[in-house]
Amino acid sequence: MTLPVIKGRDLITLLQSMGFEIVRTRGSHVRMRSADGRVTTVPLHGNGDIPKGLLRKIIREDLEMSIDEFVKYSSRLKK
């Protein structure tokens, strides 16, 4: 599956639906944490898309998901 193009605000909404909460905002970066201890930082640079490499890092390392799992989850929410 291909990696989706996603904006920072849309990623924050998606993460909140996965149980993440906003811990703090510093400048144009939003720090989020889930109840199980996973944390990630989402950049909000204007209305720009998250760069593919950064999105891949967030999915694999921070969310501890496969890209396929993330794509399936995000497509379910868009419907």
N, C-alpha and C positions, 0 to 999 in steps of 0.2 A: 504494500500500500504506500501511497505517496504521502508525504508530510503536508498537512494543510497550511494554508496561509492564514494567519490569525493575528488580529490586533491585540495590543496589550490589555485594553479594557474587556475585550471578549474573553481573553485568557483568564482574567481575574474572575469574571462571571462563571466561567467553566470550573475553575478551581473552587469557588464558593459552593457550587453544586456538588462538588466532590467532598465537601466537609472542611475545606480550608477556610481560615479566618484571617482578616487583615490584622497584623500585629502592629505595624507602624508604616508610616509613609515618610520618606526622606528625599526631598527634592523630587525627581521624576521617577523614583523607584518605590515599589510597594513590596513590603516584606510580608509573606504569608506563612502560616503554620497550620498543620492539621493536628487533630487530637492524638494521633499515633506518633507525633514527633517529627514528621517530615516538614522541611522548610524549603521555601524557594523565594526568589526575588524576581519580580516582574517589572521590566522597564516600561514607562509610559512616556515615550518621546513623541509628543504631538499626537497625531492620529496615524502614526506609522505602524507597519507590520513588524512583528517579532522576527528578527533574522533567523533563517532556517537552522543554522548551527547552534544558536542559543536555544531555540525551541527544542531541538534534539537533545541538548544537554539537560534542559529542565525536565523533559519527559523521562529520559533514561536515569539520570543521577538523582534528581530532586524528587520526582514523583515515583520513582522506582517501578516504572511501567514499561512495557514494550511499546514501540511506535504503533503497532497494529492495534493494541488495546486502546491506546489514546485516540486513534482515528475512529474506531468503532464507538467509543464512549462519546466523543464530540459530535459525531454524525447523528447519534440517537437524540442528543439534546436539541439539535437544530431542527428536527422534524416537528 
